[in-house]
């Protein structure tokens, strides 16, 4: 694992996410809670260098960008909830933040809390079909899952182009096609995920030569 001297600092919030935080106390609080929860355990991405908070911030940014571009069509309340949900989507799964503390931070946001619960993988079986079926029952959670997977795939393509963890990421792409793509009933969302999958598959074919 990278030493603290070689670990990156968190990237600054994107302009889109910064605006969302300025416009919404819920989004600002979600970013703070997520940054503290992931930072408290020193969690990093697969490269052992990038602070983990960069991932939920990227997922949240994608949601704002998609809404601005008309790829999705969320009203202000739903956009706030999805953006905050993207920021919080891994805190119950990956950090030591108790559910009671998350509820205390967002006591009046039952829909947001339910979204985060649906995004939280069950212990012991992250590939459980019930997990993906639950996500597929709710449009907003599906949007957050798509943004989460797209953000992950953007990191994967960097590794594949460097020839790193190729077999691992080949399996991950297959799981994405099996578990996540079928959830995306909206063509515009499917296109976002498919474009990233296709880019990685092209890079994997090159790596196999």
Backbone torsions as a table, in degrees:
resi	resn	phi	psi	omega
1	UNK	NA	145.4	-179.7
2	UNK	-64.2	144.5	176.9
3	UNK	-75.1	166.9	178.8
4	UNK	-61.4	-31.2	-178.4
5	UNK	-65.6	-28.3	-177.3
6	UNK	-101.5	-2.7	179.5
7	UNK	-74.9	141.4	178.4
8	UNK	-76.3	151.9	166.5
9	UNK	-77.3	159.7	176.4
10	UNK	-58.6	141.9	174.8
11	UNK	-69.2	149.0	176.4
12	UNK	-64.7	151.2	176.3
13	UNK	-59.0	142.7	178.4
14	UNK	-62.9	158.9	176.9
15	UNK	-56.3	-38.1	-179.7
16	UNK	-65.3	-43.4	-179.8
17	UNK	-70.7	-36.6	177.6
18	UNK	-60.2	-43.0	177.8
19	UNK	-63.6	-41.1	179.6
20	UNK	-61.4	-39.5	179.1
21	UNK	-68.7	-34.7	178.3
22	UNK	-68.4	-30.2	-176.3
23	UNK	-90.3	-15.8	-173.6
24	UNK	-139.3	120.9	175.3
25	UNK	-65.4	-33.8	179.6
26	UNK	-63.8	-44.6	179.1
27	UNK	-66.1	-42.4	178.9
28	UNK	-60.9	-44.4	179.9
29	UNK	-66.1	-39.8	178.6
30	UNK	-60.5	-41.7	178.3
31	UNK	-63.5	-42.6	-179.9
32	UNK	-64.6	-46.7	-179.8
33	UNK	-60.6	-46.1	-179.0
34	UNK	-64.7	-43.8	-179.0
35	UNK	-62.0	-41.8	179.7
36	UNK	-68.8	-44.9	-176.4
37	UNK	-64.0	-47.1	179.7
38	UNK	-71.6	-37.2	-179.5
39	UNK	-69.3	-31.4	-176.5
40	UNK	-62.8	-27.8	179.8
41	UNK	-105.1	9.5	178.7
42	UNK	62.9	30.0	-174.5
43	UNK	-70.3	136.6	179.7
44	UNK	-130.9	168.4	179.5
45	UNK	-76.1	-177.7	-174.5
46	UNK	-61.5	-22.5	179.2
47	UNK	-79.2	-3.5	179.4
48	UNK	65.2	11.6	-177.7
49	UNK	-121.7	-43.6	-174.5
50	UNK	-78.1	126.2	177.0
51	UNK	-57.6	139.3	-173.9
52	UNK	-61.3	-32.0	-175.9
53	UNK	-59.0	-23.0	178.4
54	UNK	-60.3	-31.7	-178.8
55	UNK	-69.7	-55.9	178.1
56	UNK	-61.1	-31.6	176.5
57	UNK	-66.0	-36.8	177.2
58	UNK	-67.8	-42.7	178.4
59	UNK	-60.6	-43.3	178.9
60	UNK	-64.2	-39.9	178.5
61	UNK	-62.1	-42.4	178.6
62	UNK	-57.8	-42.0	-179.5
63	UNK	-62.0	-44.7	178.6
64	UNK	-63.6	-44.3	-180.0
65	UNK	-63.0	-43.4	179.6
66	UNK	-61.5	-40.1	-179.6
67	UNK	-67.7	-40.3	179.1
68	UNK	-65.3	-33.1	-177.7
69	UNK	-86.7	-3.4	-179.0
70	UNK	79.7	11.1	176.9
71	UNK	-69.8	-36.6	169.6
72	UNK	-125.0	162.8	-178.2
73	UNK	-131.5	92.5	-179.0
74	UNK	-113.4	138.7	172.8
75	UNK	-73.4	174.0	-172.6
76	UNK	-59.2	-40.7	-178.2
77	UNK	-67.4	-44.5	179.8
78	UNK	-67.7	-38.2	178.1
79	UNK	-63.3	-43.4	177.0
80	UNK	-58.7	-45.4	-177.7
81	UNK	-65.9	-43.9	-179.2
82	UNK	-67.7	-39.0	179.3
83	UNK	-65.7	-45.5	177.2
84	UNK	-64.7	-39.8	179.3
85	UNK	-62.7	-38.3	177.0
86	UNK	-63.3	-40.4	178.5
87	UNK	-64.4	-34.6	-174.1
88	UNK	-97.7	0.5	-163.8
89	UNK	-64.7	-19.0	-179.3
90	UNK	-111.2	2.7	-172.1
91	UNK	-69.1	-36.9	178.9
92	UNK	-76.0	-33.3	-176.5
93	UNK	-76.8	-38.6	-167.3
94	UNK	-115.4	-12.0	-176.0
95	UNK	-119.2	-179.3	-179.5
96	UNK	-94.0	10.8	-179.8
97	UNK	-65.3	120.2	179.0
98	UNK	-71.3	150.1	175.3
99	UNK	-57.8	-37.1	-179.0
100	UNK	-61.1	-36.4	179.1
101	UNK	-72.0	-39.4	177.0
102	UNK	-62.2	-42.8	177.9
103	UNK	-63.6	-36.7	-179.7
104	UNK	-67.7	-33.0	179.8
105	UNK	-74.9	-29.7	-177.6
106	UNK	-129.0	62.1	-171.7
107	UNK	-66.5	-23.2	-176.2
108	UNK	-107.5	11.1	-175.4
109	UNK	-114.8	64.3	-177.2
110	UNK	-62.8	-34.4	178.5
111	UNK	-68.3	-38.4	176.5
112	UNK	-64.4	-45.2	179.3
113	UNK	-61.8	-39.3	178.7
114	UNK	-65.5	-37.8	177.9
115	UNK	-62.2	-46.9	179.9
116	UNK	-61.8	-39.0	177.6
117	UNK	-62.6	-43.4	179.5
118	UNK	-64.4	-31.7	180.0
119	UNK	-78.2	-12.1	-175.5
120	UNK	-84.3	118.7	-178.9
121	UNK	-66.5	143.5	178.4
122	UNK	-68.6	143.2	179.5
123	UNK	-63.6	136.3	174.3
124	UNK	89.4	-22.4	-177.4
125	UNK	-146.5	77.1	-178.1
126	UNK	-65.5	-15.7	-179.4
127	UNK	-100.1	15.5	-177.6
128	UNK	-58.2	128.8	179.3
129	UNK	-57.3	-32.6	-179.4
130	UNK	-61.8	-33.5	179.6
131	UNK	-62.2	-49.0	-178.7
132	UNK	-70.8	-35.1	177.1
133	UNK	-62.7	-40.4	178.8
134	UNK	-62.7	-43.4	177.4
135	UNK	-59.8	-42.7	-176.0
136	UNK	-67.7	-11.7	179.3
137	UNK	-81.6	-9.9	-173.0
138	UNK	-132.9	122.5	-175.8
139	UNK	-61.1	-44.2	-176.5
140	UNK	-64.9	-40.4	177.7
141	UNK	-65.2	-36.2	177.0
142	UNK	-62.9	-40.8	177.4
143	UNK	-62.0	-45.1	179.9
144	UNK	-64.4	-40.4	179.0
145	UNK	-63.9	-40.1	177.9
146	UNK	-61.9	-44.7	178.9
147	UNK	-64.3	-41.3	177.0
148	UNK	-57.9	-49.3	-177.2
149	UNK	-69.6	-38.3	176.9
150	UNK	-62.3	-41.8	178.5
151	UNK	-63.9	-41.2	176.8
152	UNK	-61.8	-44.0	-177.5
153	UNK	-66.1	-29.8	175.8
154	UNK	-63.9	-33.9	174.8
155	UNK	-73.9	-38.7	-178.9
156	UNK	-59.7	-43.8	-176.4
157	UNK	-60.4	-33.0	178.7
158	UNK	-65.1	-43.9	178.4
159	UNK	-63.4	-46.6	-176.6
160	UNK	-61.4	-41.4	-179.7
161	UNK	-66.6	-23.4	174.6
162	UNK	-88.9	-2.9	-178.4
163	UNK	77.2	21.9	-176.6
164	UNK	-101.3	137.4	173.5
165	UNK	53.1	39.0	-173.1
166	UNK	-61.0	-46.3	-178.5
167	UNK	-64.0	-40.6	178.8
168	UNK	-60.6	-45.3	-176.0
169	UNK	-75.4	-26.3	173.3
170	UNK	-62.4	-43.5	177.3
171	UNK	-63.8	-39.6	-178.4
172	UNK	-64.0	-40.0	177.8
173	UNK	-64.2	-41.3	178.3
174	UNK	-63.1	-40.4	177.0
175	UNK	-64.7	-37.1	177.3
176	UNK	-61.8	-44.4	179.7
177	UNK	-67.5	-34.2	-178.4
178	UNK	-78.2	-41.8	-168.3
179	UNK	-103.5	-35.3	-171.1
180	UNK	-99.7	-46.5	-178.6
181	UNK	-54.5	-40.8	179.9
182	UNK	-63.5	-17.9	179.8
183	UNK	-77.0	-21.0	-169.3
184	UNK	-90.0	95.1	-178.4
185	UNK	-80.5	-20.9	-179.6
186	UNK	-86.9	123.3	-175.7
187	UNK	-56.0	-39.6	-176.7
188	UNK	-64.3	-36.5	176.9
189	UNK	-71.6	-42.8	178.1
190	UNK	-56.9	-40.6	-179.4
191	UNK	-63.6	-36.4	177.4
192	UNK	-61.9	-45.9	-178.9
193	UNK	-72.5	-42.6	-177.8
194	UNK	-62.1	-37.6	-179.0
195	UNK	-63.5	-37.3	178.9
196	UNK	-73.3	-39.4	176.5
197	UNK	-60.7	-45.2	-178.5
198	UNK	-63.4	-38.6	178.6
199	UNK	-63.6	-42.2	179.5
200	UNK	-68.1	-42.0	-180.0
201	UNK	-62.4	-36.6	175.7
202	UNK	-63.8	-44.1	178.6
203	UNK	-65.8	-35.6	178.3
204	UNK	-66.3	-38.5	177.7
205	UNK	-64.3	-38.6	177.5
206	UNK	-65.4	-41.8	-179.5
207	UNK	-65.6	-25.7	-177.6
208	UNK	-80.6	-11.6	-177.1
209	UNK	-76.7	NA	NA
